[in-house]
Amino acid sequence: MNSLRNKVMLVGNLGQDPEIRTLETGNKVVNFTLATKDNYKNSEGQKINETTWHNIVAWNGLAEIASRYLKKGNEVFVEGRIVYRTYEDKKGTTRYVTDIVLNDLLLLRSGRASAKGDE
C-alpha cells in the first residue's frame, strides 16, 4: 500500500534556540524543541490546558536554515517523520527517545520581538 506514510505536521512554538553541530562526516544537524498546546474539558467539565514537547531534528540544508532564522518563541509549522531511538545513559539505563525528523519548515510568527517590530 503506497498510501501508508510516516508523516507528522505540527504547529507550535520553539522552546529554545536551535543548536547546530557539524559532524565528522561534514553533515550538519540542528536540534530544537517545539511546544504544542491542546485545550479540552475533562469528564468533570474542567478546562484542561496541556502542553506537549517535541524533539525536532533537521539535517544539512534545513539545519542551516533553522539555525539562521529560528529563535526561541517563534511560531512554526513543521512537517516530518517520527523516528524512535534508544541509547544507554551513563548509569547504564536504556533511554527511549522520540524525534521528529524535519522534511519541511515554515516560520509563521517570529515571536514577541519581531511582532512589535523591534527585532
C-alpha positions as CSV (number, residue, x, y, z in Angstrom):
1,M,0.0,0.0,0.0
2,N,1.6,3.2,-1.1
3,S,-0.8,5.3,0.9
4,L,0.7,4.4,4.2
5,R,3.2,7.1,5.4
6,N,5.1,8.1,8.4
7,K,4.2,11.8,8.4
8,V,3.5,14.3,11.1
9,M,2.6,18.0,10.9
10,L,2.8,20.3,13.9
11,V,2.3,24.0,14.7
12,G,3.9,25.2,17.8
13,N,6.5,27.5,19.5
14,L,10.2,26.9,19.8
15,G,11.2,26.2,23.4
16,Q,14.9,27.0,22.7
17,D,17.2,28.5,20.1
18,P,18.2,25.8,17.6
19,E,21.6,24.2,18.3
20,I,23.6,23.4,15.2
21,R,26.6,20.9,15.1
22,T,28.8,19.8,12.3
23,L,29.5,16.0,12.4
24,E,32.9,14.4,11.5
25,T,31.3,13.4,8.2
26,G,30.7,17.1,7.4
27,N,26.9,16.8,7.8
28,K,25.1,19.5,9.8
29,V,22.4,18.7,12.3
30,V,20.3,21.0,14.3
31,N,18.1,20.2,17.3
32,F,15.3,22.2,19.0
33,T,12.2,21.6,21.0
34,L,8.7,22.6,19.9
35,A,5.7,23.1,22.2
36,T,2.2,22.3,21.0
37,K,-0.9,23.1,23.1
38,D,-4.2,21.4,23.4
39,N,-7.3,22.6,25.3
40,Y,-10.1,20.3,26.3
41,K,-12.6,19.7,29.0
42,N,-12.2,16.6,31.2
43,S,-15.1,14.3,32.4
44,E,-15.7,16.7,35.3
45,G,-16.1,19.6,32.9
46,Q,-12.8,21.3,34.0
47,K,-10.9,23.1,31.2
48,I,-7.5,21.4,30.8
49,N,-4.6,23.2,29.0
50,E,-2.0,20.6,28.0
51,T,1.4,21.4,26.5
52,T,3.4,18.6,24.7
53,W,7.1,19.0,23.9
54,H,8.5,17.5,20.7
55,N,12.2,17.0,19.8
56,I,12.9,18.3,16.3
57,V,15.9,17.3,14.3
58,A,16.9,18.9,11.0
59,W,19.8,17.9,8.7
60,N,22.1,19.7,6.3
61,G,20.3,22.5,4.3
62,L,17.3,22.6,6.7
63,A,19.6,22.6,9.6
64,E,21.4,25.7,8.3
65,I,18.1,27.4,7.6
66,A,16.7,26.6,11.1
67,S,19.8,27.8,12.8
68,R,19.9,31.0,10.9
69,Y,16.2,32.0,11.0
70,L,14.6,30.4,14.1
71,K,14.7,31.7,17.6
72,K,13.1,30.7,20.9
73,G,9.5,31.7,20.9
74,N,9.0,31.6,17.1
75,E,5.7,30.0,16.0
76,V,6.5,27.5,13.2
77,F,4.9,24.8,11.1
78,V,7.0,21.7,10.8
79,E,6.4,18.6,8.7
80,G,8.5,15.5,9.2
81,R,8.6,11.8,10.1
82,I,8.6,10.2,13.5
83,V,11.8,8.4,14.5
84,Y,12.3,6.3,17.6
85,R,15.7,5.7,19.0
86,T,17.3,4.3,22.2
87,Y,20.6,4.9,23.9
88,E,22.2,3.9,27.2
89,D,22.9,6.7,29.7
90,K,26.0,7.0,31.9
91,K,24.3,4.8,34.6
92,G,23.6,2.0,32.1
93,T,19.9,2.7,31.9
94,T,18.2,2.4,28.5
95,R,16.5,5.6,27.4
96,Y,13.9,5.9,24.7
97,V,13.5,9.0,22.6
98,T,11.0,10.1,20.0
99,D,12.2,12.6,17.4
100,I,10.6,14.4,14.5
101,V,13.0,14.5,11.6
102,L,12.2,17.6,9.6
103,N,11.2,17.5,6.0
104,D,9.7,21.0,5.7
105,L,9.6,24.1,7.8
106,L,7.6,27.4,7.7
107,L,8.1,30.3,10.0
108,L,4.6,31.6,11.0
109,R,5.4,34.3,13.5
110,S,8.8,35.4,14.7
111,G,7.9,35.9,18.4
112,R,7.5,38.8,20.7
113,A,10.4,41.0,19.5
114,S,9.6,41.0,15.7
115,A,5.8,41.1,16.3
116,K,6.4,44.5,17.9
117,G,8.7,45.4,15.0
118,D,11.9,45.8,17.1
119,E,13.9,42.8,16.1
